[in-house]
Amino acid sequence: MKVGRKSFLLTFALLALALAGSSRASAQNLTPCNATVPDYSPDFSLNQACLTLNGENYDNPSTAYPSFQSAIAPAPANVSTVLQLTPNLNYQGGSAWFQTPQPVASPFSTTFTFQLNPAQGADGIAFVIQNSGLTALGPTGCGEGFAGDLAYPPGCTPVPANSETQTGITNSIAFRFDSYSQGVGGGTQTNDPGVNNVTIQSCPGMAANSITAACQLAVYPFSQVDFADGNVHTATISYVVSPTSTQTACTVNNAPSSCLDVILDGTDLFPAGVPFDMTALGLTSGTAYVGFTGATGGATDNQDILSWVFTPQGQTQTLQPGTPATYNFQNPQGQTAYNYQVTLSNNSSPTTTTITPIYPNTQNYPYSCDTLVEQTYPNAHCVLYTNLGTGVPDSPVMFEVTCPSLPGDQCSPFTAQLGTEYTLSSSNNLNSCINNNTCTGSNNPYPGWVKGAGPDPTHPCTPPQSGSLFQSNQVSNFLIDRTTKGNSGGTGSCWVATYDMPGESLPGITITTPTNGLIVAAGSMVTTSYSCSNPASSEPSTNAVGPYLTTASCTQSTGTGSCMQTANGLSCTGSFTAASTPGTYAFTVTGTDTGENGNTQTVNYTVVAPTNLQILNLGPAGPIANGGYITYAIGVADLGPVNADGVVVTDPLPSNTSFVSGSGSNVSCGIVNKQLSCTSTPIQCSASGGTVSCSVGTLAPLSISDLNGGAMTIKVQVTAEPSTTCGTKPCTINTATVSAINTDTNSNPSSTVNTTW
């Protein structure tokens, strides 16, 4: 089925999870900058030319800082080159700005690792967003390279007395990681809330930034944590635009507000969010410079940034097991364009997760989403989003999933329930089932929940140089206009919604009962047994990590049935009432997978009308002595009006006898060329548990012209004196009964014979 490229109007929720690790060469690269976003992972070996470095080194002016230095233990093994903002010297300051302004008016997240080698624990570092310029740098000391000296509180001396006076960085917001311990070197900071603290600082009216309380948006004090402990610390800063109540709850005057959050070493410092509007910084087309500042004063530290990734449009939350989380992504007009939902499994650990939308077909992503998907799934198409904003072209969205608090950003192990919500509207050749919410089987648009992982764990939607990006379709539940769900399966890093997924096999169906050609009586109860196996082709033959399309339902066309989950699908049992009118009928089982792709299997059964069976049982009158033999001659006939199917004679033997033999013939006669012509079929008899059964088969109705019937003999041996009597004499009583599949209009189809002792 063809689907128009602009046929989808979506509000979309998605989760896709977990990354594969990779390492990057650590050799220094001094080539010109060729990166458009900060991507320094696992270290600063590459793209050094993309940073503008500014330094003020009052204690040793000949020292060129900031600079790129070798990592110091205990840095991770894959980190060889770091950005050192200041050396372990007094009154040093530095700033480092990525040369390309980044989009900060829309959601973003940034993650960096830092290491402050212990000395006297001063003064600290800051991640700064500013629209002042690439040379922006504040003074040393307590201002940590972003805050001006005139705003310092008493007792906080930024630079030696003979230094030049500097102001703080204008049009800026700073996320300050203050490592200066009060009392060290005789100084005090009246606005410091503790030994180490994280504060968010921005002065009203785009004025020069300051560390005073008047410019303090939020503060998190640590009573024991010491940043300057020589260990590596991980920080993630995120910005959410106009969140809903399901996200970080930022409000201003009881209205939702854009908000900030900081996660340090897995601890969410501001879970309620910090209200702030990035446009207050006087942005240029929604962009600003991003980077770091750091400074020392009377106390010192080596202040190293080990890694740094800035992801525009990404959102970060710390997910709790069993608690649903929603990421809402807005367009520039503040409307929700799509969302992402995830619920960690109850046995998972709390995990900080960043979701970053990637828009293929744009200038920064010069290949189409369809091209990437069709490497694995020919003729498939990526879903287009039409609510990306005024003047923004419709585009597919690929979702990068990273876990900045885990080594190498790898989301593993990571098991979760994923969810999507969207609305599809039909156009062009899209089947009307979308509007009618009746898309199943052959008229289904065949959804895809396609997972992939590129070679770079920090940007898993970046395709490899050769081979395919997307490997598997992992839809586990799909309903038009409602929801799509799947499970992370512990892996996954780049996800995209697709449709017209070709080559999907359908659920396999096996009907055990009723069997094809079964004959049943009108109105009788028929038991059913069948199974639906999971489709096979959606799961790759290698590197299979699920979930993939599975069997969602297995249903019978008539009657009722219930199914139980098995390792390979569903196993079902049930029953139905046969039709009351004779004829041939179909029993159909429908199997539907979790992508709503349907398959059917059918067997035919025949309903037969009632008929009238007669039986005559003859035997010797007696007397019979112990050890003697009795032969019963039994005849059966069908008085019509229809054939009797599956005729069986049942003869429970008297208790004082044992079975010797039994056989007979089913005779069918008719007039052929004005002569009577007869054929016979052997009747087989067998005994089990003292009862003899003779399978007669089908009996045609008996008439004057058609002499049809079954005749058989059953021979038994008397083994003891009978316990029953006929009058005054002991006798052996034998009753034979005839039955068929048909309902019998004869209320007593049996015959009895007595043999005296």
C-alpha positions in Angstrom: 0.0 0.0 0.0 1.3 3.4 -0.9 1.1 6.2 1.7 1.5 9.9 0.9 4.6 11.5 2.3 2.6 14.3 3.9 -0.2 12.0 5.1 0.7 12.0 8.7 -0.3 14.4 11.4 1.5 13.2 14.6 1.8 13.8 18.2 4.3 11.1 18.9 5.8 9.4 22.0 8.6 7.1 21.8 11.3 5.2 23.6 14.2 3.5 22.2 17.0 2.5 24.3 20.7 1.6 25.0 23.9 2.2 23.1 26.9 0.3 21.9 30.3 1.5 23.1 33.2 2.7 21.0 36.5 4.4 21.5 38.2 7.3 19.7 41.9 7.8 18.9 43.6 10.1 21.5 46.2 11.6 19.2 46.0 15.4 19.1 44.4 16.8 16.0 45.2 20.4 15.1 43.3 20.4 11.8 40.8 23.2 11.2 37.5 22.9 12.9 35.0 20.7 11.0 32.4 20.2 13.8 29.1 22.1 14.1 28.3 21.0 17.6 30.6 20.4 20.6 31.6 16.8 20.5 34.5 16.0 22.7 34.1 12.4 23.6 35.8 10.6 25.1 38.3 13.5 25.4 39.7 16.6 23.7 42.0 14.8 21.3 40.0 16.0 18.3 38.4 19.3 17.1 40.7 21.4 19.3 40.6 24.2 16.7 36.9 24.6 17.3 37.6 26.3 20.7 38.6 29.9 21.3 40.8 30.0 24.4 41.2 33.1 26.6 43.5 33.4 29.6 44.6 35.7 32.4 47.6 34.5 34.3 48.6 37.1 36.9 50.9 34.8 38.9 52.9 33.6 35.9 52.1 35.6 32.7 54.4 33.5 30.6 52.1 30.5 31.2 49.8 29.9 28.2 46.5 28.8 29.7 43.9 27.5 28.9 45.6 24.7 27.0 45.3 21.1 26.0 47.2 18.8 28.5 47.7 15.1 29.2 45.2 13.6 31.5 46.1 13.0 35.1 45.3 9.8 37.0 42.7 8.7 37.9 41.2 9.8 34.6 39.5 7.0 32.6 41.8 4.9 30.4 40.3 6.2 27.2 40.9 9.9 28.2 44.4 11.1 27.0 43.9 14.8 26.3 42.0 17.3 28.5 41.1 20.9 28.3 42.9 22.5 31.3 41.2 25.8 32.2 43.8 26.7 34.8 47.0 25.2 36.1 47.8 24.6 39.8 48.9 28.3 40.2 47.6 31.3 42.0 45.4 33.9 40.3 44.9 32.1 37.0 41.7 32.5 34.9 40.6 31.0 31.6 37.6 30.7 29.3 37.0 28.3 26.3 34.2 28.9 23.9 33.0 26.8 21.0 33.3 29.0 18.0 29.9 28.1 16.4 26.9 29.6 18.4 24.5 26.9 19.5 20.7 26.9 19.5 19.8 27.5 23.2 16.3 29.0 22.8 15.0 25.5 22.2 15.6 22.4 24.4 19.1 21.2 24.8 21.3 19.2 27.1 25.0 19.1 27.7 27.2 16.7 29.6 30.8 17.1 30.7 33.2 15.5 33.0 35.7 17.5 35.1 38.6 16.8 37.4 40.0 19.3 40.0 43.3 18.0 41.3 43.5 18.6 45.0 45.6 21.5 46.3 43.8 24.1 48.3 40.4 23.6 46.6 39.9 26.8 44.7 38.1 28.4 43.2 36.0 26.5 40.8 34.6 26.2 37.2 31.5 27.2 35.4 29.6 26.1 32.3 28.5 29.4 30.7 26.0 30.3 28.0 26.6 33.9 26.8 26.0 36.2 23.9 28.9 38.6 24.7 31.5 37.2 22.4 34.3 34.7 21.9 36.8 36.8 24.0 34.5 36.9 27.0 36.3 36.4 30.3 35.8 37.6 33.8 38.4 38.0 36.6 40.2 35.3 38.6 39.4 34.3 42.1 35.9 34.0 43.5 34.3 35.0 40.2 35.6 31.8 38.6 36.2 33.6 35.3 32.6 34.8 34.7 31.7 37.2 37.5 33.0 40.8 37.9 35.1 42.1 40.8 32.8 45.0 41.6 30.0 42.6 42.5 32.1 40.5 44.9 31.0 40.3 48.5 33.4 41.4 51.3 36.3 39.0 51.9 36.4 37.7 48.3 39.4 39.2 46.6 39.5 38.3 42.9 43.0 39.3 41.9 46.1 40.8 43.5 45.8 44.5 44.3 47.9 45.5 41.3 45.8 43.7 38.7 43.5 45.3 36.2 39.9 45.6 37.0 37.4 43.4 35.0 33.7 43.1 34.9 31.7 39.9 34.6 30.4 38.5 31.4 27.3 40.2 30.2 24.3 38.5 28.6 25.2 35.3 30.4 24.0 32.5 32.6 26.6 30.5 34.5 26.3 27.1 36.1 28.9 27.5 38.8 30.7 24.5 40.5 32.3 26.2 43.5 35.1 24.2 45.1 36.4 27.0 47.4 36.1 25.9 51.1 35.2 28.8 53.4 38.1 29.7 55.7 40.8 28.4 53.3 43.5 31.1 53.0 41.7 33.3 55.5 38.9 34.3 53.1 35.2 34.1 53.6 32.4 34.3 51.0 29.2 35.6 52.5 27.0 34.2 49.7 28.5 30.7 49.8 26.0 28.2 51.2 28.6 25.5 52.1 31.9 23.9 51.5 31.1 23.0 47.9 28.0 24.1 46.1 26.4 24.4 42.7 24.7 27.7 41.9 23.0 29.1 38.8 23.9 32.8 38.3 22.4 35.3 35.9 21.9 39.0 36.6 18.7 40.8 35.5 18.7 42.9 32.4 21.6 41.1 30.8 24.0 43.0 33.2 27.5 41.7 33.9 27.3 38.5 35.8 27.9 38.3 39.5 28.1 35.7 42.3 26.0 37.8 44.6 22.6 36.6 46.0 20.8 39.1 43.8 21.8 37.2 40.7 21.4 33.7 42.2 18.7 31.7 40.5 19.2 28.5 42.4 21.7 26.9 44.8 22.5 23.4 45.9 24.9 23.1 48.9 26.9 20.0 49.7 27.7 19.3 53.3 30.4 16.8 52.6 31.1 16.5 48.8 34.4 18.0 47.8 34.8 18.6 44.1 38.5 19.1 44.5 39.2 15.5 45.4 41.1 14.5 42.3 38.2 12.3 41.1 36.2 12.6 37.9 32.8 14.1 38.2 30.0 14.1 35.6 27.5 16.9 35.2 24.5 17.2 32.9 22.6 20.4 32.3 19.3 20.5 30.5 16.9 23.1 29.3 13.2 22.3 28.7 10.8 24.7 26.9 7.4 25.2 28.4 7.1 21.7 29.9 3.8 20.1 30.8 2.9 18.8 34.2 4.4 15.4 33.3 7.8 16.9 33.1 9.9 19.0 35.4 7.3 21.2 37.1 8.5 24.8 36.4 5.8 27.4 37.0 5.8 31.2 37.0 2.6 32.9 38.3 1.0 29.4 38.2 1.8 29.0 34.5 4.2 26.5 32.9 7.6 28.0 32.4 10.8 26.9 30.6 13.2 25.5 33.1 16.7 24.3 33.8 18.1 21.3 35.7 21.5 20.1 36.8 22.4 16.4 37.4 25.7 15.8 39.2 27.1 12.3 39.5 23.6 10.9 39.1 22.0 13.2 41.6 19.2 15.5 40.4 20.0 18.8 42.1 16.9 20.6 41.1 14.1 18.0 40.5 11.4 20.7 40.5 13.3 22.7 37.8 14.6 26.2 37.9 12.5 28.7 35.9 14.4 30.6 33.2 13.9 31.9 29.7 17.0 31.7 27.6 15.8 34.5 25.4 16.5 36.9 28.3 20.1 36.7 27.3 19.5 38.7 24.1 20.1 35.8 21.8 21.0 36.1 18.1 18.5 34.0 16.1 18.0 31.9 19.2 21.8 31.0 19.5 24.6 31.9 21.9 28.1 30.8 22.7 28.7 27.9 25.0 31.8 26.9 27.0 33.6 27.0 30.2 35.4 29.4 32.6 37.6 28.7 35.6 39.8 30.6 38.0 42.1 30.3 41.0 42.9 32.8 43.6 44.9 32.5 46.8 44.1 28.8 46.7 44.8 26.7 43.6 43.8 23.6 41.5 44.5 22.1 38.2 41.0 22.5 36.6 40.5 20.0 33.8 37.5 19.4 31.5 37.9 15.7 30.4 35.0 15.4 27.9 32.1 17.5 26.7 29.1 16.9 24.5 26.4 19.5 23.7 23.2 18.1 22.2 20.7 20.7 20.9 17.1 19.8 21.3 18.0 17.0 23.7 16.2 16.6 27.1 17.6 14.8 30.1 15.7 13.2 33.0 16.7 10.8 35.7 14.3 7.9 35.3 13.0 6.0 38.3 12.0 2.3 38.0 8.3 1.7 37.4 7.5 5.5 37.2 6.4 6.7 33.7 8.3 9.6 32.4 7.4 11.9 29.4 9.6 14.1 27.3 7.6 16.8 25.5 9.3 18.4 22.5 8.1 21.9 21.5 8.3 23.8 18.2 9.4 27.4 18.2 5.9 28.5 18.8 5.7 26.6 22.1 3.4 23.9 20.8 4.0 20.2 21.5 5.3 18.7 18.3 5.8 15.2 19.6 6.7 13.5 22.9 8.6 10.5 24.2 7.5 8.1 27.0 9.4 5.5 28.9 8.9 3.4 32.0 11.9 1.6 33.4 11.3 -2.0 34.5 10.9 -2.4 38.2 14.2 -4.3 38.5 16.2 -1.5 36.8 18.4 1.1 38.6 17.6 4.9 38.3 19.2 6.0 35.1 19.9 9.5 33.7 18.8 9.4 30.1 19.0 12.0 27.3 16.7 12.0 24.3 17.8 14.0 21.3 15.7 14.4 18.2 17.6 14.4 14.9 16.0 15.8 11.7 17.3 14.1 8.6 17.0 15.9 5.2 18.3 19.1 6.8 21.5 21.0 6.0 23.3 19.4 9.0 22.1 15.9 8.2 22.6 15.6 4.4 21.0 12.2 3.8 17.4 11.2 3.9 15.7 9.1 6.5 14.2 6.9 3.9 17.6 6.2 2.4 18.9 5.0 5.8 15.9 2.8 6.5 15.7 1.3 3.0 19.2 -0.1 3.3 17.6 -2.8 5.5 13.9 -2.4 4.6 13.5 -1.7 0.9 10.5 0.6 0.0 9.8 1.5 3.7 9.2 5.2 4.6 9.9 7.3 7.6 6.9 9.0 9.2 6.7 12.7 8.6 5.9 15.2 11.4 3.8 18.2 10.4 3.8 20.1 13.6 7.4 21.2 13.7 6.6 24.9 13.6 5.6 27.7 11.4 7.7 27.7 8.2 9.5 24.5 9.2 9.2 21.8 6.5 7.6 18.5 7.4 10.4 16.1 8.5 10.9 12.7 10.0 12.6 12.6 13.4 15.2 10.1 14.5 15.6 9.8 18.3 19.1 9.5 19.8 19.1 7.9 23.2 22.2 8.3 25.5 22.8 7.8 29.1 25.3 10.5 30.2 25.7 9.1 33.7 26.9 5.7 32.5 30.4 5.0 31.1 30.7 6.0 27.4 27.0 7.2 27.4 26.0 3.5 27.0 22.5 2.8 28.1 23.1 -0.8 29.1 21.6 -2.6 30.8 18.4 -0.6 30.3 15.1 -2.4 30.1 11.9 -0.3 29.7 8.4 0.0 28.2 8.4 2.4 25.4 5.3 4.3 24.1 4.1 6.4 21.2 1.0 8.4 20.7 0.0 9.9 17.3 -2.8 10.6 14.9 -2.7 9.6 11.3 -4.7 11.5 8.6 -5.2 10.0 5.2 -4.4 11.6 1.9 -3.3 10.4 -1.6 -3.5 6.6 -1.7 -3.7 5.9 2.0 -6.4 3.4 2.7 -9.5 4.9 4.4 -9.1 2.4 7.2 -7.0 5.0 9.0 -9.9 7.4 9.2 -12.2 4.6 10.2 -9.8 3.0 12.7 -10.2 -0.4 11.0 -6.7 -1.0 9.8 -5.9 -4.7 10.2 -4.5 -7.4 8.0 -4.0 -6.5 4.3 -5.3 -2.9 4.7 -2.9 -2.1 7.5 -0.2 0.6 6.9 2.4 -1.8 8.4 4.1 0.2 11.1 7.8 0.0 12.0 9.6 0.8 15.2 13.0 0.6 13.7 16.1 0.4 15.9 19.7 1.1 15.0 23.1 2.1 16.4 25.9 3.9 14.7 29.6 3.5 15.6 29.7 6.7 17.9 28.0 6.0 21.2 27.5 9.8 21.9 25.7 10.2 18.6 24.2 6.8 17.8 22.1 8.1 14.8 25.3 8.9 12.9 25.5 6.2 10.2 28.6 4.1 9.7 30.8 4.7 6.7 29.6 1.3 5.3 26.8 -0.9 6.2 23.3 -0.1 7.5 22.3 2.1 10.4 19.0 0.4 11.2 18.9 -3.3 11.9 15.5 -4.4 13.3 11.8 -3.6 13.5 10.9 -3.9 17.2 7.2 -3.0 17.3 5.5 -4.9 20.0 2.1 -3.2 19.9 0.4 -0.9 17.5 -3.1 0.6 17.2 -4.1 3.3 14.7 -4.9 6.6 16.4 -4.1 5.3 19.8 -0.7 4.0 20.9 2.3 2.1 19.9 4.4 0.3 22.5 7.6 -1.8 22.6 10.2 -3.0 25.1 13.7 -1.8 25.0 15.2 -5.3 25.4 18.2 -3.8 27.1 19.7 -2.3 23.9 19.1 0.3 21.3 20.2 3.8 20.6 18.6 5.3 17.5 14.9 4.9 16.8 12.6 6.1 14.0 8.9 5.5 13.2 8.2 4.1 9.8 5.4 2.6 7.7 5.0 0.3 4.7 7.5 -2.1 6.2 7.9 -4.9 3.6 8.8 -8.5 4.0 7.2 -9.0 7.4 6.1 -12.7 7.7 2.7 -13.3 9.2 1.8 -15.4 12.3 1.9 -19.1 11.6 -1.4 -20.9 12.4 -2.0 -24.6 13.2 -5.5 -25.9 13.7 -5.5 -29.3 15.5 -9.2 -29.6 16.0 -11.6 -29.6 14.2 -9.8 -31.4 11.4 -10.5 -30.6 7.8 -13.5 -32.7 6.6 -14.8 -33.4 10.1 -18.5 -34.5 10.2 -20.5 -33.2 13.2 -24.2 -33.5 14.2 -26.4 -30.5 13.7 -26.3 -28.3 16.9 -23.6 -30.4 18.6 -20.8 -28.9 20.7 -17.4 -29.0 18.9 -14.1 -28.6 20.8 -11.3 -26.6 19.2 -7.6 -26.6 19.6 -5.2 -24.3 17.6 -2.1 -22.2 17.9 -0.6 -19.0 16.4 3.2 -18.8 16.3 5.2 -15.6 16.2 6.2 -14.2 12.8 9.8 -15.1 11.9 11.1 -12.6 9.3 11.0 -9.6 11.6 13.8 -11.0 13.7 17.3 -10.8 12.1 19.3 -14.1 11.9 22.2 -12.5 13.6 22.5 -10.1 16.6 18.9 -10.7 17.4 17.9 -8.4 20.3 14.2 -8.0 20.7 11.4 -7.4 21.0 10.3 -8.0 17.5 6.8 -8.5 16.1 5.1 -11.2 18.1 1.6 -12.7 18.0 -0.8 -10.4 19.8 -4.0 -12.4 19.3 -5.2 -15.7 18.0 -9.0 -15.9 17.6 -11.5 -18.4 16.2 -14.3 -17.3 13.8 -17.2 -18.9 15.8 -17.7 -19.9 19.4 -15.3 -18.9 22.1 -11.7 -19.7 22.8 -8.9 -18.7 25.2 -5.2 -18.6 24.6 -2.1 -19.0 26.7 1.3 -17.4 26.0 4.0 -19.8 25.0 7.7 -19.2 24.1 6.8 -19.0 20.4 3.3 -17.5 20.4 -0.2 -18.5 21.6 -1.7 -21.9 22.3 -5.5 -21.9 22.3 -8.5 -24.1 23.1 -12.2 -23.5 22.9 -15.5 -24.7 21.5 -18.4 -23.8 19.2 -21.9 -25.0 18.5 -22.4 -26.5 15.1 -25.0 -25.1 12.7 -28.5 -26.5 12.9 -28.8 -26.7 9.1 -26.9 -29.5 7.3 -24.1 -28.4 5.0 -20.4 -27.7 4.7 -19.0 -24.9 6.9 -15.7 -23.2 7.5 -13.9 -22.8 10.8 -11.3 -20.0 10.6 -8.5 -19.0 13.0 -7.1 -15.5 12.6 -3.7 -14.6 14.0 -2.7 -11.0 14.4 0.8 -9.8 15.3 1.7 -6.8 17.4 2.0 -4.7 14.2 -1.6 -5.6 13.4 -0.6 -7.7 10.4 -3.2 -10.5 10.2 -3.1 -14.1 8.9 -5.9 -16.7 8.6 -6.2 -20.5 8.4 -9.4 -22.3 7.5 -10.7 -25.9 7.8 -14.1 -27.2 6.5 -16.5 -29.3 8.5 -19.8 -30.9 7.5 -23.0 -30.7 9.5 -25.3 -33.8 9.1 -29.0 -34.0 9.8 -30.7 -36.3 12.3 -31.5 -39.9 11.2 -33.1 -43.1 12.6 -30.8 -46.0 13.7 -32.1 -49.5 14.4 -30.2 -52.5 15.9 -31.1 -56.2 16.4 -29.0 -58.4 18.7 -29.6 -62.2 18.4 -28.1 -65.0 20.4 -28.7 -68.6 21.6 -31.5 -69.1 24.1 -29.4 -71.7 26.1 -28.6 -73.5 28.1 -24.8 -72.7 28.0 -22.4 -74.4 30.4 -19.3 -72.9 32.0 -16.6 -72.9 29.4 -19.0 -72.8 26.5 -19.2 -70.2 23.7 -21.9 -67.7 22.8 -22.0 -66.0 19.4 -24.0 -62.8 19.1 -25.3 -61.8 15.7 -25.9 -58.1 15.5 -27.5 -56.2 12.6 -27.8 -52.4 12.3 -29.7 -50.3 9.7 -30.4 -46.6 9.0 -34.1 -45.9 8.5 -33.2 -42.4 7.2 -33.8 -39.9 5.9 -30.1 -39.3 5.5 -26.9 -41.2 5.7 -25.7 -42.2 9.2 -22.1 -41.2 9.5 -19.6 -42.7 11.9 -21.8 -45.6 12.9 -20.4 -47.6 15.9 -21.9 -50.6 17.7 -21.0 -50.8 21.3 -21.4 -54.1 23.3 -20.5 -54.2 26.9 -19.9 -58.0 27.5 -21.6 -59.8 30.4 -19.3 -60.1 33.4 -19.1 -63.9 33.2 -17.7 -63.9 29.7 -14.6 -63.0 27.9 -14.1 -61.7 24.3 -12.9 -64.2 21.7 -13.5 -62.5 18.3 -15.6 -60.1 16.4 -16.0 -59.1 12.7 -18.6 -58.3 10.2 -19.5 -56.5 6.9 -21.1 -53.2 6.0 -23.3 -54.0 3.0 -24.5 -51.4 0.7 -26.9 -52.4 -2.1 -28.6 -50.5 -4.9 -30.3 -51.1 -8.3 -27.9 -50.9 -11.2 -29.2 -51.6 -14.7 -32.4 -53.0 -13.1 -30.4 -55.4 -11.1 -29.5 -55.4 -7.4 -25.8 -54.7 -6.9 -24.2 -54.9 -3.5 -20.7 -54.0 -2.1 -19.4 -54.8 1.3 -16.8 -53.3 3.6 -15.2 -55.2 6.4 -16.3 -54.2 9.9 -13.4 -54.3 12.5 -14.2 -55.1 16.1 -12.0 -54.7 19.2 -12.4 -55.2 22.9 -11.2 -52.9 25.6 -12.0 -53.2 29.3 -14.8 -55.7 28.7 -16.5 -53.6 26.0 -16.5 -54.5 22.3 -16.6 -51.8 19.7 -17.4 -52.4 16.1 -16.7 -49.5 13.6 -19.5 -49.8 11.0 -18.7 -46.5 9.1 -21.4 -44.9 7.0 -24.8 -46.4 6.5 -27.1 -45.4 3.7 -30.8 -45.3 4.4 -32.6 -48.6 4.2 -35.4 -48.9 1.6 -37.1 -51.5 -0.5 -34.8 -50.9 -3.4 -31.6 -50.2 -1.3 -30.9 -53.0 1.2 -28.2 -51.4 3.2 -27.0 -52.3 6.7 -24.3 -53.7 8.8 -24.0 -57.3 10.1 -21.5 -58.6 12.6 -20.9 -61.4 15.0 -19.3 -61.2 18.4 -18.0 -64.5 19.9 -17.5 -64.8 23.7 -16.6 -67.6 26.1 -18.5 -68.2 29.3 -16.0 -68.1 32.2 -18.3 -68.5 35.2 -21.9 -68.9 36.4 -23.8 -65.7 35.7 -24.9 -63.7 38.7 -28.2 -62.6 37.0 -31.3 -64.6 36.6 -34.1 -64.7 34.0 -37.1 -65.9 35.9 -35.8 -68.8 38.0 -32.8 -69.6 35.9 -29.3 -68.0 35.8 -28.8 -66.2 32.5 -26.3 -64.1 30.6 -27.7 -60.8 29.5 -26.2 -58.9 26.6 -27.2 -55.5 25.3 -25.7 -53.9 22.2 -26.2 -50.2 21.3 -25.7 -48.4 18.0 -24.7 -44.7 17.6 -23.6 -42.3 14.9 -22.3 -38.8 14.5 -25.8 -37.8 13.5 -28.4 -37.0 16.1 -30.6 -40.2 16.5 -34.3 -39.8 16.4 -34.6 -43.3 17.9 -34.8 -42.8 21.6 -33.6 -46.3 22.4 -31.2 -47.6 19.8 -30.3 -50.8 21.6 -31.2 -54.5 21.6 -30.9 -57.2 24.3 -30.6 -61.0 24.2 -30.7 -63.4 27.1 -29.0 -66.8 27.3 -29.8 -69.2 30.2 -27.4 -71.3 32.1 
